[in-house]
Amino acid sequence: PGSEVPRGLPLFESIGVVFENYPLDTSLSPDNNSLNVFNVWSIERTNYPLNLIAIPGTQLSIGISYNTTRFDAATITGMLKHFQTLLEGFVNNPNQYIHQLSLLTKDEQDQLLFEWNATDTDYPQDKCIHELFELQVERTPDAVAVVFENQQITYQQLNHRANQLAYYLRTLGIKPDSLVGICVKRSLEMVVGLLGILKAGGAYVALDPDYPSERLSYILSDAQVSVLLTQQQLVEKLPKHQAQVVYLDENRDEIPGLGDAQFPTENFRSSVQPTNLAYVLYTSGSTGKPKGVAIEHHSPVALIAWAKEVFTKEQLAGVLGSTSICFDLSVFELFVPLSCGGKVILAENALNLTTLPAAEQVTLINTVPSAMSELIRMNGLPTGVNTVNLAGEALQNQLVQQIYQQQTVKYVFNLYGPSEDTTYSTFALIEKGAEVAPSIGRPIANTQIYILDHNLQPVPVGVPGELHIGGAGLAQGYLHRSELTQEKFIPHPFSPQQGARLYKTGDLARYLPSGNIEYLGNRIENHQVKIRGFRIELGEIETVLSEQNPSVYQSVVKGP
């Protein structure tokens, strides 16, 4: 009964819109009465948040009554405008399917599709990742490039060692688009290995030594790597495989060939092009098997160019490299500072920051909100940190303001992006003292964002839709998964450029009136969750549960 509903709680919270039809009595027609009544109005009170009222006659009169605590006048005016546009579409295009008609006026479409996506800027499209590093080596050869515990290496030293590795890998048959596995613990050798693979023309396939043996075995087999870079201490953890092994231990003279003078230290010139693969990162797959996201060189180059415009050299002077190379945040942490003269300060994870010998050299931290929250709780943010990048999880304003309470922090950025779009797609600088929930901002340079309904029509400002991404950061696709690639990377419906594509993220978002984007989470039917920034397909967990126990006929995993 209604009397049991708590005071102030709407009785029918789930009823968002009510349509009402008001037919006028024909007795009011001037033809039927000597007494004519004009301007007939009905005034009533409604208990619904929103009523759309249609009154027929010689003209169709449409109005909206609404709860002013739930909607503002501008929103209602926009709704009426959209309804009018839709009705005009019915009249002007009577043979068109309803789902093909747009609610938006031309000005609104131009704003959503073009004005808010005017992000095209110049970037070195003729360069590969390692070539940006080589240019920086020429500018600052003696500057420190990487720090790990009590060890460090300069730009020139790093370049020399990576070049020697590149020459050696070439003798093993590595060429453009060759896939080379790298399974190492965090170390100076890890960075040497990554750059050496890129210089040789190959693409690295990242493997975390802490992964279960079954997962490592699947990735090695699926990627069909011919060479695997690792460390002698990890030999027993590796599954059986067919790849030729190269050890990147501290004692380089024991590595066949790498200690010999026959391998030059000069830059190795391969035939690799910006459209060749740079790396493959395996993410969770709904079939129970991880899927490899294949990224070409030009995509991270575009990301690096954007970062160099947004962040100053002071901010990038000491970037914490705490993210696993299996996760795309590592692309920013490693290759952005190495392309602008900064240093990478390696750590096992962000929570180890307090024990790092070089902790006070860290100026920028790039991590997930949950890790940053724990760092704040531990009072573990070094005094040199002036910039914090947060991504991979929903960001709460309370955490942002706690970060700003650290005296040296001047900038807190909220960033969003899937692996399929090279680390970051949007960014927002969250202001100190802000009281509203952080948005994910606007698209980065050379990236376009479209929020569309299931018919690929743009939705109005404020209306939720699926977030689609276009631009320079898009992956080539999923390795050896052509059907899935075609399903997720679709033809671009708004671009005149032949072959342009959009990536369907499966994430829900909406545009705010300011042009910023509010992230609303993942679609329920997408069956994905985020754990510490890692995207997990619930279907993968369900598959493993069923495979591990033959008595399990069917399993269902529910997200938080």
Secondary structure as a PSIPRED ss2 file (coil, helix, strand):
# PSIPRED VFORMAT (PSIPRED V4.0)

   1 P C   1.000  0.000  0.000
   2 G H   0.000  1.000  0.000
   3 S H   0.000  1.000  0.000
   4 E H   0.000  1.000  0.000
   5 V C   1.000  0.000  0.000
   6 P C   1.000  0.000  0.000
   7 R C   1.000  0.000  0.000
   8 G C   1.000  0.000  0.000
   9 L C   1.000  0.000  0.000
  10 P C   1.000  0.000  0.000
  11 L C   1.000  0.000  0.000
  12 F C   1.000  0.000  0.000
  13 E C   1.000  0.000  0.000
  14 S C   1.000  0.000  0.000
  15 I C   1.000  0.000  0.000
  16 G C   1.000  0.000  0.000
  17 V C   1.000  0.000  0.000
  18 V E   0.000  0.000  1.000
  19 F E   0.000  0.000  1.000
  20 E E   0.000  0.000  1.000
  21 N E   0.000  0.000  1.000
  22 Y C   1.000  0.000  0.000
  23 P C   1.000  0.000  0.000
  24 L C   1.000  0.000  0.000
  25 D C   1.000  0.000  0.000
  26 T H   0.000  1.000  0.000
  27 S H   0.000  1.000  0.000
  28 L H   0.000  1.000  0.000
  29 S C   1.000  0.000  0.000
  30 P C   1.000  0.000  0.000
  31 D C   1.000  0.000  0.000
  32 N C   1.000  0.000  0.000
  33 N C   1.000  0.000  0.000
  34 S C   1.000  0.000  0.000
  35 L C   1.000  0.000  0.000
  36 N C   1.000  0.000  0.000
  37 V C   1.000  0.000  0.000
  38 F C   1.000  0.000  0.000
  39 N C   1.000  0.000  0.000
  40 V C   1.000  0.000  0.000
  41 W C   1.000  0.000  0.000
  42 S C   1.000  0.000  0.000
  43 I C   1.000  0.000  0.000
  44 E C   1.000  0.000  0.000
  45 R C   1.000  0.000  0.000
  46 T C   1.000  0.000  0.000
  47 N C   1.000  0.000  0.000
  48 Y C   1.000  0.000  0.000
  49 P C   1.000  0.000  0.000
  50 L E   0.000  0.000  1.000
  51 N E   0.000  0.000  1.000
  52 L E   0.000  0.000  1.000
  53 I E   0.000  0.000  1.000
  54 A E   0.000  0.000  1.000
  55 I E   0.000  0.000  1.000
  56 P C   1.000  0.000  0.000
  57 G C   1.000  0.000  0.000
  58 T C   1.000  0.000  0.000
  59 Q C   1.000  0.000  0.000
  60 L C   1.000  0.000  0.000
  61 S E   0.000  0.000  1.000
  62 I E   0.000  0.000  1.000
  63 G E   0.000  0.000  1.000
  64 I E   0.000  0.000  1.000
  65 S E   0.000  0.000  1.000
  66 Y E   0.000  0.000  1.000
  67 N C   1.000  0.000  0.000
  68 T C   1.000  0.000  0.000
  69 T C   1.000  0.000  0.000
  70 R C   1.000  0.000  0.000
  71 F C   1.000  0.000  0.000
  72 D C   1.000  0.000  0.000
  73 A H   0.000  1.000  0.000
  74 A H   0.000  1.000  0.000
  75 T H   0.000  1.000  0.000
  76 I H   0.000  1.000  0.000
  77 T H   0.000  1.000  0.000
  78 G H   0.000  1.000  0.000
  79 M H   0.000  1.000  0.000
  80 L H   0.000  1.000  0.000
  81 K H   0.000  1.000  0.000
  82 H H   0.000  1.000  0.000
  83 F H   0.000  1.000  0.000
  84 Q H   0.000  1.000  0.000
  85 T H   0.000  1.000  0.000
  86 L H   0.000  1.000  0.000
  87 L H   0.000  1.000  0.000
  88 E H   0.000  1.000  0.000
  89 G H   0.000  1.000  0.000
  90 F H   0.000  1.000  0.000
  91 V H   0.000  1.000  0.000
  92 N H   0.000  1.000  0.000
  93 N C   1.000  0.000  0.000
  94 P C   1.000  0.000  0.000
  95 N C   1.000  0.000  0.000
  96 Q C   1.000  0.000  0.000
  97 Y C   1.000  0.000  0.000
  98 I H   0.000  1.000  0.000
  99 H H   0.000  1.000  0.000
 100 Q H   0.000  1.000  0.000
 101 L C   1.000  0.000  0.000
 102 S C   1.000  0.000  0.000
 103 L C   1.000  0.000  0.000
 104 L C   1.000  0.000  0.000
 105 T C   1.000  0.000  0.000
 106 K H   0.000  1.000  0.000
 107 D H   0.000  1.000  0.000
 108 E H   0.000  1.000  0.000
 109 Q H   0.000  1.000  0.000
 110 D H   0.000  1.000  0.000
 111 Q H   0.000  1.000  0.000
 112 L H   0.000  1.000  0.000
 113 L H   0.000  1.000  0.000
 114 F C   1.000  0.000  0.000
 115 E H   0.000  1.000  0.000
 116 W H   0.000  1.000  0.000
 117 N H   0.000  1.000  0.000
 118 A C   1.000  0.000  0.000
 119 T C   1.000  0.000  0.000
 120 D C   1.000  0.000  0.000
 121 T C   1.000  0.000  0.000
 122 D C   1.000  0.000  0.000
 123 Y C   1.000  0.000  0.000
 124 P C   1.000  0.000  0.000
 125 Q C   1.000  0.000  0.000
 126 D C   1.000  0.000  0.000
 127 K C   1.000  0.000  0.000
 128 C C   1.000  0.000  0.000
 129 I H   0.000  1.000  0.000
 130 H H   0.000  1.000  0.000
 131 E H   0.000  1.000  0.000
 132 L H   0.000  1.000  0.000
 133 F H   0.000  1.000  0.000
 134 E H   0.000  1.000  0.000
 135 L H   0.000  1.000  0.000
 136 Q H   0.000  1.000  0.000
 137 V H   0.000  1.000  0.000
 138 E H   0.000  1.000  0.000
 139 R H   0.000  1.000  0.000
 140 T C   1.000  0.000  0.000
 141 P C   1.000  0.000  0.000
 142 D C   1.000  0.000  0.000
 143 A C   1.000  0.000  0.000
 144 V E   0.000  0.000  1.000
 145 A E   0.000  0.000  1.000
 146 V E   0.000  0.000  1.000
 147 V E   0.000  0.000  1.000
 148 F E   0.000  0.000  1.000
 149 E C   1.000  0.000  0.000
 150 N C   1.000  0.000  0.000
 151 Q E   0.000  0.000  1.000
 152 Q E   0.000  0.000  1.000
 153 I E   0.000  0.000  1.000
 154 T E   0.000  0.000  1.000
 155 Y H   0.000  1.000  0.000
 156 Q H   0.000  1.000  0.000
 157 Q H   0.000  1.000  0.000
 158 L H   0.000  1.000  0.000
 159 N H   0.000  1.000  0.000
 160 H H   0.000  1.000  0.000
 161 R H   0.000  1.000  0.000
 162 A H   0.000  1.000  0.000
 163 N H   0.000  1.000  0.000
 164 Q H   0.000  1.000  0.000
 165 L H   0.000  1.000  0.000
 166 A H   0.000  1.000  0.000
 167 Y H   0.000  1.000  0.000
 168 Y H   0.000  1.000  0.000
 169 L H   0.000  1.000  0.000
 170 R H   0.000  1.000  0.000
 171 T H   0.000  1.000  0.000
 172 L C   1.000  0.000  0.000
 173 G C   1.000  0.000  0.000
 174 I C   1.000  0.000  0.000
 175 K C   1.000  0.000  0.000
 176 P C   1.000  0.000  0.000
 177 D C   1.000  0.000  0.000
 178 S C   1.000  0.000  0.000
 179 L E   0.000  0.000  1.000
 180 V E   0.000  0.000  1.000
 181 G E   0.000  0.000  1.000
 182 I E   0.000  0.000  1.000
 183 C E   0.000  0.000  1.000
 184 V C   1.000  0.000  0.000
 185 K C   1.000  0.000  0.000
 186 R C   1.000  0.000  0.000
 187 S C   1.000  0.000  0.000
 188 L H   0.000  1.000  0.000
 189 E H   0.000  1.000  0.000
 190 M H   0.000  1.000  0.000
 191 V H   0.000  1.000  0.000
 192 V H   0.000  1.000  0.000
 193 G H   0.000  1.000  0.000
 194 L H   0.000  1.000  0.000
 195 L H   0.000  1.000  0.000
 196 G H   0.000  1.000  0.000
 197 I H   0.000  1.000  0.000
 198 L H   0.000  1.000  0.000
 199 K H   0.000  1.000  0.000
 200 A H   0.000  1.000  0.000
 201 G C   1.000  0.000  0.000
 202 G C   1.000  0.000  0.000
 203 A E   0.000  0.000  1.000
 204 Y E   0.000  0.000  1.000
 205 V E   0.000  0.000  1.000
 206 A E   0.000  0.000  1.000
 207 L C   1.000  0.000  0.000
 208 D C   1.000  0.000  0.000
 209 P C   1.000  0.000  0.000
 210 D C   1.000  0.000  0.000
 211 Y C   1.000  0.000  0.000
 212 P C   1.000  0.000  0.000
 213 S H   0.000  1.000  0.000
 214 E H   0.000  1.000  0.000
 215 R H   0.000  1.000  0.000
 216 L H   0.000  1.000  0.000
 217 S H   0.000  1.000  0.000
 218 Y H   0.000  1.000  0.000
 219 I H   0.000  1.000  0.000
 220 L H   0.000  1.000  0.000
 221 S H   0.000  1.000  0.000
 222 D H   0.000  1.000  0.000
 223 A H   0.000  1.000  0.000
 224 Q C   1.000  0.000  0.000
 225 V C   1.000  0.000  0.000
 226 S C   1.000  0.000  0.000
 227 V E   0.000  0.000  1.000
 228 L E   0.000  0.000  1.000
 229 L E   0.000  0.000  1.000
 230 T E   0.000  0.000  1.000
 231 Q C   1.000  0.000  0.000
 232 Q H   0.000  1.000  0.000
 233 Q H   0.000  1.000  0.000
 234 L H   0.000  1.000  0.000
 235 V H   0.000  1.000  0.000
 236 E H   0.000  1.000  0.000
 237 K H   0.000  1.000  0.000
 238 L C   1.000  0.000  0.000
 239 P C   1.000  0.000  0.000
 240 K C   1.000  0.000  0.000
 241 H C   1.000  0.000  0.000
 242 Q C   1.000  0.000  0.000
 243 A C   1.000  0.000  0.000
 244 Q E   0.000  0.000  1.000
 245 V E   0.000  0.000  1.000
 246 V E   0.000  0.000  1.000
 247 Y E   0.000  0.000  1.000
 248 L C   1.000  0.000  0.000
 249 D C   1.000  0.000  0.000
 250 E C   1.000  0.000  0.000
 251 N C   1.000  0.000  0.000
 252 R H   0.000  1.000  0.000
 253 D H   0.000  1.000  0.000
 254 E H   0.000  1.000  0.000
 255 I C   1.000  0.000  0.000
 256 P C   1.000  0.000  0.000
 257 G C   1.000  0.000  0.000
 258 L C   1.000  0.000  0.000
 259 G C   1.000  0.000  0.000
 260 D C   1.000  0.000  0.000
 261 A C   1.000  0.000  0.000
 262 Q C   1.000  0.000  0.000
 263 F C   1.000  0.000  0.000
 264 P C   1.000  0.000  0.000
 265 T C   1.000  0.000  0.000
 266 E C   1.000  0.000  0.000
 267 N C   1.000  0.000  0.000
 268 F C   1.000  0.000  0.000
 269 R C   1.000  0.000  0.000
 270 S C   1.000  0.000  0.000
 271 S C   1.000  0.000  0.000
 272 V C   1.000  0.000  0.000
 273 Q C   1.000  0.000  0.000
 274 P C   1.000  0.000  0.000
 275 T C   1.000  0.000  0.000
 276 N C   1.000  0.000  0.000
 277 L E   0.000  0.000  1.000
 278 A E   0.000  0.000  1.000
 279 Y E   0.000  0.000  1.000
 280 V E   0.000  0.000  1.000
 281 L E   0.000  0.000  1.000
 282 Y E   0.000  0.000  1.000
 283 T E   0.000  0.000  1.000
 284 S C   1.000  0.000  0.000
 285 G C   1.000  0.000  0.000
 286 S C   1.000  0.000  0.000
 287 T C   1.000  0.000  0.000
 288 G C   1.000  0.000  0.000
 289 K C   1.000  0.000  0.000
 290 P C   1.000  0.000  0.000
 291 K E   0.000  0.000  1.000
 292 G E   0.000  0.000  1.000
 293 V E   0.000  0.000  1.000
 294 A E   0.000  0.000  1.000
 295 I E   0.000  0.000  1.000
 296 E E   0.000  0.000  1.000
 297 H C   1.000  0.000  0.000
 298 H H   0.000  1.000  0.000
 299 S H   0.000  1.000  0.000
 300 P H   0.000  1.000  0.000
 301 V H   0.000  1.000  0.000
 302 A H   0.000  1.000  0.000
 303 L H   0.000  1.000  0.000
 304 I H   0.000  1.000  0.000
 305 A H   0.000  1.000  0.000
 306 W H   0.000  1.000  0.000
 307 A H   0.000  1.000  0.000
 308 K H   0.000  1.000  0.000
 309 E H   0.000  1.000  0.000
 310 V H   0.000  1.000  0.000
 311 F C   1.000  0.000  0.000
 312 T C   1.000  0.000  0.000
 313 K C   1.000  0.000  0.000
 314 E C   1.000  0.000  0.000
 315 Q C   1.000  0.000  0.000
 316 L C   1.000  0.000  0.000
 317 A C   1.000  0.000  0.000
 318 G E   0.000  0.000  1.000
 319 V E   0.000  0.000  1.000
 320 L E   0.000  0.000  1.000
 321 G E   0.000  0.000  1.000
 322 S C   1.000  0.000  0.000
 323 T C   1.000  0.000  0.000
 324 S C   1.000  0.000  0.000
 325 I C   1.000  0.000  0.000
 326 C C   1.000  0.000  0.000
 327 F C   1.000  0.000  0.000
 328 D C   1.000  0.000  0.000
 329 L H   0.000  1.000  0.000
 330 S H   0.000  1.000  0.000
 331 V H   0.000  1.000  0.000
 332 F H   0.000  1.000  0.000
 333 E H   0.000  1.000  0.000
 334 L H   0.000  1.000  0.000
 335 F H   0.000  1.000  0.000
 336 V C   1.000  0.000  0.000
 337 P H   0.000  1.000  0.000
 338 L H   0.000  1.000  0.000
 339 S H   0.000  1.000  0.000
 340 C C   1.000  0.000  0.000
 341 G C   1.000  0.000  0.000
 342 G C   1.000  0.000  0.000
 343 K E   0.000  0.000  1.000
 344 V E   0.000  0.000  1.000
 345 I E   0.000  0.000  1.000
 346 L E   0.000  0.000  1.000
 347 A C   1.000  0.000  0.000
 348 E C   1.000  0.000  0.000
 349 N C   1.000  0.000  0.000
 350 A H   0.000  1.000  0.000
 351 L H   0.000  1.000  0.000
 352 N H   0.000  1.000  0.000
 353 L H   0.000  1.000  0.000
 354 T H   0.000  1.000  0.000
 355 T H   0.000  1.000  0.000
 356 L C   1.000  0.000  0.000
 357 P C   1.000  0.000  0.000
 358 A C   1.000  0.000  0.000
 359 A H   0.000  1.000  0.000
 360 E H   0.000  1.000  0.000
 361 Q H   0.000  1.000  0.000
 362 V C   1.000  0.000  0.000
 363 T C   1.000  0.000  0.000
 364 L E   0.000  0.000  1.000
 365 I E   0.000  0.000  1.000
 366 N E   0.000  0.000  1.000
 367 T E   0.000  0.000  1.000
 368 V C   1.000  0.000  0.000
 369 P H   0.000  1.000  0.000
 370 S H   0.000  1.000  0.000
 371 A H   0.000  1.000  0.000
 372 M H   0.000  1.000  0.000
 373 S H   0.000  1.000  0.000
 374 E H   0.000  1.000  0.000
 375 L H   0.000  1.000  0.000
 376 I H   0.000  1.000  0.000
 377 R H   0.000  1.000  0.000
 378 M C   1.000  0.000  0.000
 379 N C   1.000  0.000  0.000
 380 G C   1.000  0.000  0.000
 381 L C   1.000  0.000  0.000
 382 P C   1.000  0.000  0.000
 383 T C   1.000  0.000  0.000
 384 G C   1.000  0.000  0.000
 385 V C   1.000  0.000  0.000
 386 N C   1.000  0.000  0.000
 387 T E   0.000  0.000  1.000
 388 V E   0.000  0.000  1.000
 389 N E   0.000  0.000  1.000
 390 L E   0.000  0.000  1.000
 391 A C   1.000  0.000  0.000
 392 G C   1.000  0.000  0.000
 393 E C   1.000  0.000  0.000
 394 A C   1.000  0.000  0.000
 395 L C   1.000  0.000  0.000
 396 Q C   1.000  0.000  0.000
 397 N H   0.000  1.000  0.000
 398 Q H   0.000  1.000  0.000
 399 L H   0.000  1.000  0.000
 400 V H   0.000  1.000  0.000
 401 Q H   0.000  1.000  0.000
 402 Q H   0.000  1.000  0.000
 403 I H   0.000  1.000  0.000
 404 Y H   0.000  1.000  0.000
 405 Q C   1.000  0.000  0.000
 406 Q C   1.000  0.000  0.000
 407 Q C   1.000  0.000  0.000
 408 T C   1.000  0.000  0.000
 409 V C   1.000  0.000  0.000
 410 K C   1.000  0.000  0.000
 411 Y E   0.000  0.000  1.000
 412 V E   0.000  0.000  1.000
 413 F E   0.000  0.000  1.000
 414 N E   0.000  0.000  1.000
 415 L E   0.000  0.000  1.000
 416 Y E   0.000  0.000  1.000
 417 G C   1.000  0.000  0.000
 418 P C   1.000  0.000  0.000
 419 S H   0.000  1.000  0.000
 420 E H   0.000  1.000  0.000
 421 D H   0.000  1.000  0.000
 422 T C   1.000  0.000  0.000
 423 T C   1.000  0.000  0.000
 424 Y C   1.000  0.000  0.000
 425 S C   1.000  0.000  0.000
 426 T E   0.000  0.000  1.000
 427 F E   0.000  0.000  1.000
 428 A E   0.000  0.000  1.000
 429 L E   0.000  0.000  1.000
 430 I E   0.000  0.000  1.000
 431 E C   1.000  0.000  0.000
 432 K C   1.000  0.000  0.000
 433 G C   1.000  0.000  0.000
 434 A C   1.000  0.000  0.000
 435 E C   1.000  0.000  0.000
 436 V C   1.000  0.000  0.000
 437 A C   1.000  0.000  0.000
 438 P C   1.000  0.000  0.000
 439 S C   1.000  0.000  0.000
 440 I C   1.000  0.000  0.000
 441 G E   0.000  0.000  1.000
 442 R E   0.000  0.000  1.000
 443 P E   0.000  0.000  1.000
 444 I C   1.000  0.000  0.000
 445 A C   1.000  0.000  0.000
 446 N C   1.000  0.000  0.000
 447 T E   0.000  0.000  1.000
 448 Q E   0.000  0.000  1.000
 449 I E   0.000  0.000  1.000
 450 Y E   0.000  0.000  1.000
 451 I E   0.000  0.000  1.000
 452 L E   0.000  0.000  1.000
 453 D C   1.000  0.000  0.000
 454 H C   1.000  0.000  0.000
 455 N C   1.000  0.000  0.000
 456 L C   1.000  0.000  0.000
 457 Q C   1.000  0.000  0.000
 458 P E   0.000  0.000  1.000
 459 V C   1.000  0.000  0.000
 460 P C   1.000  0.000  0.000
 461 V C   1.000  0.000  0.000
 462 G C   1.000  0.000  0.000
 463 V C   1.000  0.000  0.000
 464 P C   1.000  0.000  0.000
 465 G E   0.000  0.000  1.000
 466 E E   0.000  0.000  1.000
 467 L E   0.000  0.000  1.000
 468 H E   0.000  0.000  1.000
 469 I E   0.000  0.000  1.000
 470 G E   0.000  0.000  1.000
 471 G E   0.000  0.000  1.000
 472 A C   1.000  0.000  0.000
 473 G C   1.000  0.000  0.000
 474 L C   1.000  0.000  0.000
 475 A C   1.000  0.000  0.000
 476 Q C   1.000  0.000  0.000
 477 G E   0.000  0.000  1.000
 478 Y E   0.000  0.000  1.000
 479 L C   1.000  0.000  0.000
 480 H C   1.000  0.000  0.000
 481 R C   1.000  0.000  0.000
 482 S H   0.000  1.000  0.000
 483 E H   0.000  1.000  0.000
 484 L H   0.000  1.000  0.000
 485 T H   0.000  1.000  0.000
 486 Q H   0.000  1.000  0.000
 487 E H   0.000  1.000  0.000
 488 K H   0.000  1.000  0.000
 489 F E   0.000  0.000  1.000
 490 I E   0.000  0.000  1.000
 491 P E   0.000  0.000  1.000
 492 H C   1.000  0.000  0.000
 493 P C   1.000  0.000  0.000
 494 F C   1.000  0.000  0.000
 495 S C   1.000  0.000  0.000
 496 P C   1.000  0.000  0.000
 497 Q C   1.000  0.000  0.000
 498 Q C   1.000  0.000  0.000
 499 G C   1.000  0.000  0.000
 500 A C   1.000  0.000  0.000
 501 R E   0.000  0.000  1.000
 502 L E   0.000  0.000  1.000
 503 Y E   0.000  0.000  1.000
 504 K E   0.000  0.000  1.000
 505 T E   0.000  0.000  1.000
 506 G E   0.000  0.000  1.000
 507 D E   0.000  0.000  1.000
 508 L E   0.000  0.000  1.000
 509 A E   0.000  0.000  1.000
 510 R E   0.000  0.000  1.000
 511 Y E   0.000  0.000  1.000
 512 L C   1.000  0.000  0.000
 513 P C   1.000  0.000  0.000
 514 S C   1.000  0.000  0.000
 515 G C   1.000  0.000  0.000
 516 N C   1.000  0.000  0.000
 517 I E   0.000  0.000  1.000
 518 E E   0.000  0.000  1.000
 519 Y E   0.000  0.000  1.000
 520 L E   0.000  0.000  1.000
 521 G E   0.000  0.000  1.000
 522 N E   0.000  0.000  1.000
 523 R C   1.000  0.000  0.000
 524 I H   0.000  1.000  0.000
 525 E H   0.000  1.000  0.000
 526 N H   0.000  1.000  0.000
 527 H C   1.000  0.000  0.000
 528 Q E   0.000  0.000  1.000
 529 V E   0.000  0.000  1.000
 530 K E   0.000  0.000  1.000
 531 I E   0.000  0.000  1.000
 532 R C   1.000  0.000  0.000
 533 G C   1.000  0.000  0.000
 534 F E   0.000  0.000  1.000
 535 R E   0.000  0.000  1.000
 536 I E   0.000  0.000  1.000
 537 E E   0.000  0.000  1.000
 538 L H   0.000  1.000  0.000
 539 G H   0.000  1.000  0.000
 540 E H   0.000  1.000  0.000
 541 I H   0.000  1.000  0.000
 542 E H   0.000  1.000  0.000
 543 T H   0.000  1.000  0.000
 544 V H   0.000  1.000  0.000
 545 L H   0.000  1.000  0.000
 546 S H   0.000  1.000  0.000
 547 E H   0.000  1.000  0.000
 548 Q H   0.000  1.000  0.000
 549 N C   1.000  0.000  0.000
 550 P C   1.000  0.000  0.000
 551 S C   1.000  0.000  0.000
 552 V C   1.000  0.000  0.000
 553 Y C   1.000  0.000  0.000
 554 Q C   1.000  0.000  0.000
 555 S C   1.000  0.000  0.000
 556 V C   1.000  0.000  0.000
 557 V C   1.000  0.000  0.000
 558 K C   1.000  0.000  0.000
 559 G C   1.000  0.000  0.000
 560 P C   1.000  0.000  0.000
